[in-house]
Amino acid sequence: MLQKGKISKNSPTLVRVQQSNFFHDLLNINEFGARWSVSDSMKKINEAGKGVILLIDGENKKQDEFNEINASKKKE
């Protein structure tokens, strides 16, 4: 979990729950379609002055990402 600012139950807070995607978030690869990156979420929360990003990761996520890359190579 990433947090910016003081969170209070008395005021609205931006919250982004996001599944991590190594290739998109760290390498900025967008060939599988437009997606919100962690960087995009951090920018929005920074603009708001406070917020929370909760990153989740599925057990098979890494294999799914490699399968996406292999599928895109076959299209070429």
PyMOL Python script that loads the backbone (N, CA, C, O; Angstrom):
from pymol import cmd

cmd.read_pdbstr("""\
ATOM      1  N   MET A   1       0.835  -1.167   0.000  1.00  0.00           N
ATOM      2  CA  MET A   1       0.000   0.000   0.000  1.00  0.00           C
ATOM      3  C   MET A   1       0.892   1.245   0.000  1.00  0.00           C
ATOM      4  O   MET A   1       1.870   1.328   0.742  1.00  0.00           O
ATOM      5  N   LEU A   2       0.535   2.192  -0.836  1.00  0.00           N
ATOM      6  CA  LEU A   2       1.210   3.488  -0.888  1.00  0.00           C
ATOM      7  C   LEU A   2       0.217   4.552  -0.435  1.00  0.00           C
ATOM      8  O   LEU A   2      -0.938   4.547  -0.859  1.00  0.00           O
ATOM      9  N   GLN A   3       0.657   5.445   0.410  1.00  0.00           N
ATOM     10  CA  GLN A   3      -0.232   6.485   0.930  1.00  0.00           C
ATOM     11  C   GLN A   3       0.435   7.842   0.835  1.00  0.00           C
ATOM     12  O   GLN A   3       1.629   7.989   1.099  1.00  0.00           O
ATOM     13  N   LYS A   4      -0.363   8.836   0.451  1.00  0.00           N
ATOM     14  CA  LYS A   4       0.113  10.230   0.455  1.00  0.00           C
ATOM     15  C   LYS A   4      -0.851  11.035   1.310  1.00  0.00           C
ATOM     16  O   LYS A   4      -2.069  10.931   1.165  1.00  0.00           O
ATOM     17  N   GLY A   5      -0.295  11.831   2.194  1.00  0.00           N
ATOM     18  CA  GLY A   5      -1.104  12.719   3.013  1.00  0.00           C
ATOM     19  C   GLY A   5      -1.773  12.021   4.178  1.00  0.00           C
ATOM     20  O   GLY A   5      -1.634  10.816   4.384  1.00  0.00           O
ATOM     21  N   LYS A   6      -2.509  12.830   4.936  1.00  0.00           N
ATOM     22  CA  LYS A   6      -3.215  12.319   6.105  1.00  0.00           C
ATOM     23  C   LYS A   6      -4.622  11.894   5.693  1.00  0.00           C
ATOM     24  O   LYS A   6      -5.374  12.676   5.111  1.00  0.00           O
ATOM     25  N   ILE A   7      -4.961  10.663   6.000  1.00  0.00           N
ATOM     26  CA  ILE A   7      -6.263  10.109   5.642  1.00  0.00           C
ATOM     27  C   ILE A   7      -7.203  10.285   6.831  1.00  0.00           C
ATOM     28  O   ILE A   7      -6.862   9.950   7.966  1.00  0.00           O
ATOM     29  N   SER A   8      -8.386  10.815   6.551  1.00  0.00           N
ATOM     30  CA  SER A   8      -9.374  11.056   7.600  1.00  0.00           C
ATOM     31  C   SER A   8     -10.714  10.475   7.180  1.00  0.00           C
ATOM     32  O   SER A   8     -11.095  10.551   6.012  1.00  0.00           O
ATOM     33  N   LYS A   9     -11.421   9.898   8.132  1.00  0.00           N
ATOM     34  CA  LYS A   9     -12.744   9.346   7.815  1.00  0.00           C
ATOM     35  C   LYS A   9     -13.767  10.452   7.544  1.00  0.00           C
ATOM     36  O   LYS A   9     -14.870  10.177   7.072  1.00  0.00           O
ATOM     37  N   ASN A  10     -13.402  11.695   7.840  1.00  0.00           N
ATOM     38  CA  ASN A  10     -14.329  12.816   7.673  1.00  0.00           C
ATOM     39  C   ASN A  10     -14.228  13.518   6.324  1.00  0.00           C
ATOM     40  O   ASN A  10     -14.980  14.456   6.060  1.00  0.00           O
ATOM     41  N   SER A  11     -13.304  13.076   5.464  1.00  0.00           N
ATOM     42  CA  SER A  11     -13.190  13.708   4.146  1.00  0.00           C
ATOM     43  C   SER A  11     -12.920  12.648   3.083  1.00  0.00           C
ATOM     44  O   SER A  11     -12.293  11.625   3.360  1.00  0.00           O
ATOM     45  N   PRO A  12     -13.400  12.900   1.856  1.00  0.00           N
ATOM     46  CA  PRO A  12     -13.196  11.931   0.773  1.00  0.00           C
ATOM     47  C   PRO A  12     -11.710  11.729   0.472  1.00  0.00           C
ATOM     48  O   PRO A  12     -10.908  12.657   0.576  1.00  0.00           O
ATOM     49  N   THR A  13     -11.368  10.508   0.101  1.00  0.00           N
ATOM     50  CA  THR A  13      -9.983  10.159  -0.218  1.00  0.00           C
ATOM     51  C   THR A  13      -9.958   9.336  -1.500  1.00  0.00           C
ATOM     52  O   THR A  13     -10.728   8.387  -1.648  1.00  0.00           O
ATOM     53  N   LEU A  14      -9.074   9.700  -2.426  1.00  0.00           N
ATOM     54  CA  LEU A  14      -8.898   8.886  -3.627  1.00  0.00           C
ATOM     55  C   LEU A  14      -8.263   7.553  -3.240  1.00  0.00           C
ATOM     56  O   LEU A  14      -7.286   7.511  -2.492  1.00  0.00           O
ATOM     57  N   VAL A  15      -8.827   6.474  -3.758  1.00  0.00           N
ATOM     58  CA  VAL A  15      -8.276   5.138  -3.526  1.00  0.00           C
ATOM     59  C   VAL A  15      -8.197   4.431  -4.864  1.00  0.00           C
ATOM     60  O   VAL A  15      -9.168   4.408  -5.622  1.00  0.00           O
ATOM     61  N   ARG A  16      -7.061   3.864  -5.149  1.00  0.00           N
ATOM     62  CA  ARG A  16      -6.867   3.103  -6.388  1.00  0.00           C
ATOM     63  C   ARG A  16      -6.407   1.705  -6.005  1.00  0.00           C
ATOM     64  O   ARG A  16      -5.347   1.535  -5.403  1.00  0.00           O
ATOM     65  N   VAL A  17      -7.212   0.704  -6.358  1.00  0.00           N
ATOM     66  CA  VAL A  17      -6.822  -0.693  -6.187  1.00  0.00           C
ATOM     67  C   VAL A  17      -6.387  -1.162  -7.558  1.00  0.00           C
ATOM     68  O   VAL A  17      -7.160  -1.113  -8.515  1.00  0.00           O
ATOM     69  N   GLN A  18      -5.173  -1.608  -7.652  1.00  0.00           N
ATOM     70  CA  GLN A  18      -4.596  -1.895  -8.960  1.00  0.00           C
ATOM     71  C   GLN A  18      -3.790  -3.183  -8.930  1.00  0.00           C
ATOM     72  O   GLN A  18      -2.991  -3.418  -8.024  1.00  0.00           O
ATOM     73  N   GLN A  19      -4.020  -4.010  -9.942  1.00  0.00           N
ATOM     74  CA  GLN A  19      -3.202  -5.210 -10.086  1.00  0.00           C
ATOM     75  C   GLN A  19      -1.908  -4.809 -10.775  1.00  0.00           C
ATOM     76  O   GLN A  19      -1.922  -4.170 -11.827  1.00  0.00           O
ATOM     77  N   SER A  20      -0.802  -5.187 -10.176  1.00  0.00           N
ATOM     78  CA  SER A  20       0.486  -4.795 -10.746  1.00  0.00           C
ATOM     79  C   SER A  20       0.723  -5.503 -12.076  1.00  0.00           C
ATOM     80  O   SER A  20       0.299  -6.642 -12.277  1.00  0.00           O
ATOM     81  N   ASN A  21       1.399  -4.816 -12.965  1.00  0.00           N
ATOM     82  CA  ASN A  21       1.770  -5.365 -14.260  1.00  0.00           C
ATOM     83  C   ASN A  21       3.206  -4.926 -14.532  1.00  0.00           C
ATOM     84  O   ASN A  21       3.455  -3.779 -14.902  1.00  0.00           O
ATOM     85  N   PHE A  22       4.137  -5.842 -14.346  1.00  0.00           N
ATOM     86  CA  PHE A  22       5.562  -5.540 -14.453  1.00  0.00           C
ATOM     87  C   PHE A  22       5.908  -4.837 -15.756  1.00  0.00           C
ATOM     88  O   PHE A  22       6.574  -3.802 -15.742  1.00  0.00           O
ATOM     89  N   PHE A  23       5.467  -5.379 -16.870  1.00  0.00           N
ATOM     90  CA  PHE A  23       5.854  -4.838 -18.171  1.00  0.00           C
ATOM     91  C   PHE A  23       5.269  -3.448 -18.398  1.00  0.00           C
ATOM     92  O   PHE A  23       5.932  -2.578 -18.962  1.00  0.00           O
ATOM     93  N   HIS A  24       4.048  -3.243 -17.968  1.00  0.00           N
ATOM     94  CA  HIS A  24       3.412  -1.939 -18.163  1.00  0.00           C
ATOM     95  C   HIS A  24       3.943  -0.900 -17.179  1.00  0.00           C
ATOM     96  O   HIS A  24       4.284   0.215 -17.576  1.00  0.00           O
ATOM     97  N   ASP A  25       4.015  -1.260 -15.899  1.00  0.00           N
ATOM     98  CA  ASP A  25       4.383  -0.282 -14.872  1.00  0.00           C
ATOM     99  C   ASP A  25       5.865   0.057 -14.860  1.00  0.00           C
ATOM    100  O   ASP A  25       6.226   1.226 -14.723  1.00  0.00           O
ATOM    101  N   LEU A  26       6.719  -0.928 -14.999  1.00  0.00           N
ATOM    102  CA  LEU A  26       8.151  -0.668 -14.893  1.00  0.00           C
ATOM    103  C   LEU A  26       8.828  -0.413 -16.234  1.00  0.00           C
ATOM    104  O   LEU A  26       9.767   0.378 -16.320  1.00  0.00           O
ATOM    105  N   LEU A  27       8.355  -1.076 -17.268  1.00  0.00           N
ATOM    106  CA  LEU A  27       8.996  -0.937 -18.574  1.00  0.00           C
ATOM    107  C   LEU A  27       8.209  -0.037 -19.522  1.00  0.00           C
ATOM    108  O   LEU A  27       8.677   0.273 -20.618  1.00  0.00           O
ATOM    109  N   ASN A  28       7.005   0.384 -19.099  1.00  0.00           N
ATOM    110  CA  ASN A  28       6.156   1.282 -19.881  1.00  0.00           C
ATOM    111  C   ASN A  28       5.798   0.699 -21.249  1.00  0.00           C
ATOM    112  O   ASN A  28       5.767   1.419 -22.247  1.00  0.00           O
ATOM    113  N   ILE A  29       5.531  -0.591 -21.288  1.00  0.00           N
ATOM    114  CA  ILE A  29       5.109  -1.263 -22.520  1.00  0.00           C
ATOM    115  C   ILE A  29       3.587  -1.180 -22.604  1.00  0.00           C
ATOM    116  O   ILE A  29       2.890  -1.634 -21.697  1.00  0.00           O
ATOM    117  N   ASN A  30       3.070  -0.603 -23.688  1.00  0.00           N
ATOM    118  CA  ASN A  30       1.627  -0.405 -23.844  1.00  0.00           C
ATOM    119  C   ASN A  30       1.034  -1.184 -25.011  1.00  0.00           C
ATOM    120  O   ASN A  30      -0.071  -0.870 -25.452  1.00  0.00           O
ATOM    121  N   GLU A  31       1.725  -2.170 -25.512  1.00  0.00           N
ATOM    122  CA  GLU A  31       1.222  -2.827 -26.718  1.00  0.00           C
ATOM    123  C   GLU A  31       0.017  -3.723 -26.473  1.00  0.00           C
ATOM    124  O   GLU A  31      -0.515  -4.297 -27.423  1.00  0.00           O
ATOM    125  N   PHE A  32      -0.430  -3.862 -25.225  1.00  0.00           N
ATOM    126  CA  PHE A  32      -1.606  -4.686 -24.932  1.00  0.00           C
ATOM    127  C   PHE A  32      -2.828  -3.827 -24.663  1.00  0.00           C
ATOM    128  O   PHE A  32      -3.821  -4.321 -24.130  1.00  0.00           O
ATOM    129  N   GLY A  33      -2.774  -2.561 -25.018  1.00  0.00           N
ATOM    130  CA  GLY A  33      -3.882  -1.651 -24.808  1.00  0.00           C
ATOM    131  C   GLY A  33      -3.598  -0.672 -23.689  1.00  0.00           C
ATOM    132  O   GLY A  33      -2.730  -0.887 -22.844  1.00  0.00           O
ATOM    133  N   ALA A  34      -4.355   0.407 -23.711  1.00  0.00           N
ATOM    134  CA  ALA A  34      -4.163   1.450 -22.697  1.00  0.00           C
ATOM    135  C   ALA A  34      -4.604   0.938 -21.332  1.00  0.00           C
ATOM    136  O   ALA A  34      -5.658   0.317 -21.200  1.00  0.00           O
ATOM    137  N   ARG A  35      -3.799   1.203 -20.338  1.00  0.00           N
ATOM    138  CA  ARG A  35      -4.102   0.814 -18.965  1.00  0.00           C
ATOM    139  C   ARG A  35      -3.623   1.925 -18.046  1.00  0.00           C
ATOM    140  O   ARG A  35      -2.736   2.701 -18.402  1.00  0.00           O
ATOM    141  N   TRP A  36      -4.206   1.993 -16.881  1.00  0.00           N
ATOM    142  CA  TRP A  36      -3.705   2.893 -15.853  1.00  0.00           C
ATOM    143  C   TRP A  36      -2.436   2.291 -15.304  1.00  0.00           C
ATOM    144  O   TRP A  36      -2.413   1.117 -14.931  1.00  0.00           O
ATOM    145  N   SER A  37      -1.390   3.071 -15.249  1.00  0.00           N
ATOM    146  CA  SER A  37      -0.151   2.607 -14.635  1.00  0.00           C
ATOM    147  C   SER A  37      -0.102   3.102 -13.194  1.00  0.00           C
ATOM    148  O   SER A  37      -0.865   3.987 -12.806  1.00  0.00           O
ATOM    149  N   VAL A  38       0.790   2.529 -12.416  1.00  0.00           N
ATOM    150  CA  VAL A  38       0.994   3.003 -11.049  1.00  0.00           C
ATOM    151  C   VAL A  38       1.409   4.473 -11.092  1.00  0.00           C
ATOM    152  O   VAL A  38       0.989   5.266 -10.250  1.00  0.00           O
ATOM    153  N   SER A  39       2.222   4.826 -12.064  1.00  0.00           N
ATOM    154  CA  SER A  39       2.665   6.215 -12.215  1.00  0.00           C
ATOM    155  C   SER A  39       1.480   7.152 -12.445  1.00  0.00           C
ATOM    156  O   SER A  39       1.414   8.228 -11.850  1.00  0.00           O
ATOM    157  N   ASP A  40       0.537   6.743 -13.313  1.00  0.00           N
ATOM    158  CA  ASP A  40      -0.664   7.555 -13.559  1.00  0.00           C
ATOM    159  C   ASP A  40      -1.466   7.737 -12.274  1.00  0.00           C
ATOM    160  O   ASP A  40      -1.936   8.834 -11.973  1.00  0.00           O
ATOM    161  N   SER A  41      -1.617   6.656 -11.526  1.00  0.00           N
ATOM    162  CA  SER A  41      -2.368   6.716 -10.267  1.00  0.00           C
ATOM    163  C   SER A  41      -1.681   7.634  -9.270  1.00  0.00           C
ATOM    164  O   SER A  41      -2.340   8.411  -8.579  1.00  0.00           O
ATOM    165  N   MET A  42      -0.362   7.547  -9.194  1.00  0.00           N
ATOM    166  CA  MET A  42       0.389   8.401  -8.272  1.00  0.00           C
ATOM    167  C   MET A  42       0.243   9.876  -8.643  1.00  0.00           C
ATOM    168  O   MET A  42       0.150  10.731  -7.763  1.00  0.00           O
ATOM    169  N   LYS A  43       0.224  10.176  -9.941  1.00  0.00           N
ATOM    170  CA  LYS A  43       0.052  11.564 -10.381  1.00  0.00           C
ATOM    171  C   LYS A  43      -1.306  12.113  -9.951  1.00  0.00           C
ATOM    172  O   LYS A  43      -1.395  13.238  -9.460  1.00  0.00           O
ATOM    173  N   LYS A  44      -2.368  11.317 -10.134  1.00  0.00           N
ATOM    174  CA  LYS A  44      -3.716  11.754  -9.749  1.00  0.00           C
ATOM    175  C   LYS A  44      -3.803  11.998  -8.246  1.00  0.00           C
ATOM    176  O   LYS A  44      -4.382  12.992  -7.807  1.00  0.00           O
ATOM    177  N   ILE A  45      -3.231  11.098  -7.466  1.00  0.00           N
ATOM    178  CA  ILE A  45      -3.259  11.249  -6.010  1.00  0.00           C
ATOM    179  C   ILE A  45      -2.426  12.452  -5.593  1.00  0.00           C
ATOM    180  O   ILE A  45      -2.804  13.177  -4.673  1.00  0.00           O
ATOM    181  N   ASN A  46      -1.306  12.668  -6.252  1.00  0.00           N
ATOM    182  CA  ASN A  46      -0.486  13.841  -5.947  1.00  0.00           C
ATOM    183  C   ASN A  46      -1.258  15.128  -6.221  1.00  0.00           C
ATOM    184  O   ASN A  46      -1.189  16.074  -5.436  1.00  0.00           O
ATOM    185  N   GLU A  47      -1.996  15.168  -7.338  1.00  0.00           N
ATOM    186  CA  GLU A  47      -2.808  16.340  -7.669  1.00  0.00           C
ATOM    187  C   GLU A  47      -3.878  16.592  -6.605  1.00  0.00           C
ATOM    188  O   GLU A  47      -4.186  17.740  -6.284  1.00  0.00           O
ATOM    189  N   ALA A  48      -4.442  15.504  -6.060  1.00  0.00           N
ATOM    190  CA  ALA A  48      -5.486  15.626  -5.040  1.00  0.00           C
ATOM    191  C   ALA A  48      -4.907  15.988  -3.670  1.00  0.00           C
ATOM    192  O   ALA A  48      -5.621  16.493  -2.804  1.00  0.00           O
ATOM    193  N   GLY A  49      -3.622  15.731  -3.482  1.00  0.00           N
ATOM    194  CA  GLY A  49      -2.986  16.051  -2.210  1.00  0.00           C
ATOM    195  C   GLY A  49      -2.984  14.923  -1.204  1.00  0.00           C
ATOM    196  O   GLY A  49      -2.233  14.953  -0.229  1.00  0.00           O
ATOM    197  N   LYS A  50      -3.825  13.923  -1.438  1.00  0.00           N
ATOM    198  CA  LYS A  50      -3.837  12.749  -0.562  1.00  0.00           C
ATOM    199  C   LYS A  50      -4.523  11.596  -1.272  1.00  0.00           C
ATOM    200  O   LYS A  50      -5.321  11.798  -2.187  1.00  0.00           O
ATOM    201  N   GLY A  51      -4.202  10.386  -0.837  1.00  0.00           N
ATOM    202  CA  GLY A  51      -4.823   9.208  -1.421  1.00  0.00           C
ATOM    203  C   GLY A  51      -4.049   7.950  -1.097  1.00  0.00           C
ATOM    204  O   GLY A  51      -3.004   7.983  -0.449  1.00  0.00           O
ATOM    205  N   VAL A  52      -4.590   6.837  -1.567  1.00  0.00           N
ATOM    206  CA  VAL A  52      -4.023   5.522  -1.287  1.00  0.00           C
ATOM    207  C   VAL A  52      -4.007   4.705  -2.571  1.00  0.00           C
ATOM    208  O   VAL A  52      -4.970   4.721  -3.338  1.00  0.00           O
ATOM    209  N   ILE A  53      -2.916   3.995  -2.801  1.00  0.00           N
ATOM    210  CA  ILE A  53      -2.832   3.011  -3.881  1.00  0.00           C
ATOM    211  C   ILE A  53      -2.597   1.659  -3.228  1.00  0.00           C
ATOM    212  O   ILE A  53      -1.646   1.488  -2.464  1.00  0.00           O
ATOM    213  N   LEU A  54      -3.459   0.706  -3.528  1.00  0.00           N
ATOM    214  CA  LEU A  54      -3.306  -0.651  -3.027  1.00  0.00           C
ATOM    215  C   LEU A  54      -2.952  -1.539  -4.210  1.00  0.00           C
ATOM    216  O   LEU A  54      -3.774  -1.748  -5.102  1.00  0.00           O
ATOM    217  N   LEU A  55      -1.743  -2.057  -4.220  1.00  0.00           N
ATOM    218  CA  LEU A  55      -1.290  -2.934  -5.300  1.00  0.00           C
ATOM    219  C   LEU A  55      -1.559  -4.380  -4.928  1.00  0.00           C
ATOM    220  O   LEU A  55      -1.207  -4.828  -3.837  1.00  0.00           O
ATOM    221  N   ILE A  56      -2.185  -5.107  -5.845  1.00  0.00           N
ATOM    222  CA  ILE A  56      -2.425  -6.528  -5.627  1.00  0.00           C
ATOM    223  C   ILE A  56      -1.723  -7.307  -6.728  1.00  0.00           C
ATOM    224  O   ILE A  56      -1.471  -6.779  -7.811  1.00  0.00           O
ATOM    225  N   ASP A  57      -1.415  -8.541  -6.448  1.00  0.00           N
ATOM    226  CA  ASP A  57      -0.716  -9.375  -7.418  1.00  0.00           C
ATOM    227  C   ASP A  57      -1.277 -10.782  -7.340  1.00  0.00           C
ATOM    228  O   ASP A  57      -1.279 -11.395  -6.272  1.00  0.00           O
ATOM    229  N   GLY A  58      -1.753 -11.297  -8.468  1.00  0.00           N
ATOM    230  CA  GLY A  58      -2.262 -12.656  -8.517  1.00  0.00           C
ATOM    231  C   GLY A  58      -1.128 -13.659  -8.642  1.00  0.00           C
ATOM    232  O   GLY A  58      -0.046 -13.323  -9.123  1.00  0.00           O
ATOM    233  N   GLU A  59      -1.373 -14.888  -8.210  1.00  0.00           N
ATOM    234  CA  GLU A  59      -0.339 -15.933  -8.244  1.00  0.00           C
ATOM    235  C   GLU A  59       0.177 -16.190  -9.653  1.00  0.00           C
ATOM    236  O   GLU A  59       1.377 -16.381  -9.849  1.00  0.00           O
ATOM    237  N   ASN A  60      -0.708 -16.195 -10.622  1.00  0.00           N
ATOM    238  CA  ASN A  60      -0.328 -16.543 -11.994  1.00  0.00           C
ATOM    239  C   ASN A  60      -0.065 -15.317 -12.857  1.00  0.00           C
ATOM    240  O   ASN A  60       0.102 -15.443 -14.070  1.00  0.00           O
ATOM    241  N   LYS A  61      -0.027 -14.153 -12.260  1.00  0.00           N
ATOM    242  CA  LYS A  61       0.082 -12.916 -13.032  1.00  0.00           C
ATOM    243  C   LYS A  61       1.333 -12.861 -13.899  1.00  0.00           C
ATOM    244  O   LYS A  61       1.255 -12.467 -15.062  1.00  0.00           O
ATOM    245  N   LYS A  62       2.474 -13.245 -13.363  1.00  0.00           N
ATOM    246  CA  LYS A  62       3.722 -13.177 -14.133  1.00  0.00           C
ATOM    247  C   LYS A  62       3.632 -14.043 -15.389  1.00  0.00           C
ATOM    248  O   LYS A  62       4.047 -13.619 -16.467  1.00  0.00           O
ATOM    249  N   GLN A  63       3.096 -15.244 -15.251  1.00  0.00           N
ATOM    250  CA  GLN A  63       2.956 -16.119 -16.413  1.00  0.00           C
ATOM    251  C   GLN A  63       1.998 -15.504 -17.428  1.00  0.00           C
ATOM    252  O   GLN A  63       2.232 -15.596 -18.633  1.00  0.00           O
ATOM    253  N   ASP A  64       0.922 -14.879 -16.952  1.00  0.00           N
ATOM    254  CA  ASP A  64      -0.023 -14.217 -17.854  1.00  0.00           C
ATOM    255  C   ASP A  64       0.659 -13.109 -18.652  1.00  0.00           C
ATOM    256  O   ASP A  64       0.394 -12.943 -19.842  1.00  0.00           O
ATOM    257  N   GLU A  65       1.534 -12.355 -17.995  1.00  0.00           N
ATOM    258  CA  GLU A  65       2.241 -11.276 -18.680  1.00  0.00           C
ATOM    259  C   GLU A  65       3.173 -11.826 -19.757  1.00  0.00           C
ATOM    260  O   GLU A  65       3.252 -11.265 -20.850  1.00  0.00           O
ATOM    261  N   PHE A  66       3.873 -12.909 -19.461  1.00  0.00           N
ATOM    262  CA  PHE A  66       4.733 -13.523 -20.472  1.00  0.00           C
ATOM    263  C   PHE A  66       3.900 -14.072 -21.630  1.00  0.00           C
ATOM    264  O   PHE A  66       4.318 -13.986 -22.785  1.00  0.00           O
ATOM    265  N   ASN A  67       2.735 -14.631 -21.334  1.00  0.00           N
ATOM    266  CA  ASN A  67       1.852 -15.131 -22.388  1.00  0.00           C
ATOM    267  C   ASN A  67       1.384 -13.992 -23.292  1.00  0.00           C
ATOM    268  O   ASN A  67       1.273 -14.174 -24.505  1.00  0.00           O
ATOM    269  N   GLU A  68       1.106 -12.813 -22.715  1.00  0.00           N
ATOM    270  CA  GLU A  68       0.709 -11.653 -23.521  1.00  0.00           C
ATOM    271  C   GLU A  68       1.821 -11.250 -24.480  1.00  0.00           C
ATOM    272  O   GLU A  68       1.561 -10.941 -25.643  1.00  0.00           O
ATOM    273  N   ILE A  69       3.044 -11.253 -24.001  1.00  0.00           N
ATOM    274  CA  ILE A  69       4.182 -10.885 -24.852  1.00  0.00           C
ATOM    275  C   ILE A  69       4.347 -11.901 -25.976  1.00  0.00           C
ATOM    276  O   ILE A  69       4.546 -11.523 -27.130  1.00  0.00           O
ATOM    277  N   ASN A  70       4.265 -13.181 -25.648  1.00  0.00           N
ATOM    278  CA  ASN A  70       4.394 -14.217 -26.673  1.00  0.00           C
ATOM    279  C   ASN A  70       3.286 -14.105 -27.711  1.00  0.00           C
ATOM    280  O   ASN A  70       3.533 -14.289 -28.903  1.00  0.00           O
ATOM    281  N   ALA A  71       2.069 -13.805 -27.273  1.00  0.00           N
ATOM    282  CA  ALA A  71       0.949 -13.658 -28.202  1.00  0.00           C
ATOM    283  C   ALA A  71       1.168 -12.471 -29.133  1.00  0.00           C
ATOM    284  O   ALA A  71       0.842 -12.546 -30.317  1.00  0.00           O
ATOM    285  N   SER A  72       1.717 -11.381 -28.610  1.00  0.00           N
ATOM    286  CA  SER A  72       1.950 -10.211 -29.460  1.00  0.00           C
ATOM    287  C   SER A  72       3.054 -10.481 -30.477  1.00  0.00           C
ATOM    288  O   SER A  72       3.016  -9.949 -31.587  1.00  0.00           O
ATOM    289  N   LYS A  73       4.028 -11.295 -30.115  1.00  0.00           N
ATOM    290  CA  LYS A  73       5.102 -11.642 -31.055  1.00  0.00           C
ATOM    291  C   LYS A  73       4.564 -12.484 -32.204  1.00  0.00           C
ATOM    292  O   LYS A  73       5.028 -12.358 -33.337  1.00  0.00           O
ATOM    293  N   LYS A  74       3.584 -13.345 -31.917  1.00  0.00           N
ATOM    294  CA  LYS A  74       3.006 -14.198 -32.959  1.00  0.00           C
ATOM    295  C   LYS A  74       2.208 -13.383 -33.971  1.00  0.00           C
ATOM    296  O   LYS A  74       2.075 -13.785 -35.127  1.00  0.00           O
ATOM    297  N   LYS A  75       1.669 -12.221 -33.534  1.00  0.00           N
ATOM    298  CA  LYS A  75       0.895 -11.359 -34.431  1.00  0.00           C
ATOM    299  C   LYS A  75       1.774 -10.648 -35.443  1.00  0.00           C
ATOM    300  O   LYS A  75       1.297 -10.246 -36.503  1.00  0.00           O
ATOM    301  N   GLU A  76       3.055 -10.489 -35.128  1.00  0.00           N
ATOM    302  CA  GLU A  76       3.969  -9.731 -36.003  1.00  0.00           C
ATOM    303  C   GLU A  76       4.276 -10.444 -37.277  1.00  0.00           C
ATOM    304  O   GLU A  76       5.027  -9.930 -38.107  1.00  0.00           O
TER     305      GLU A  76
END
""", "prot")
cmd.dss("prot")
cmd.show_as("cartoon", "prot")
cmd.util.cbc("prot")
cmd.orient("prot")
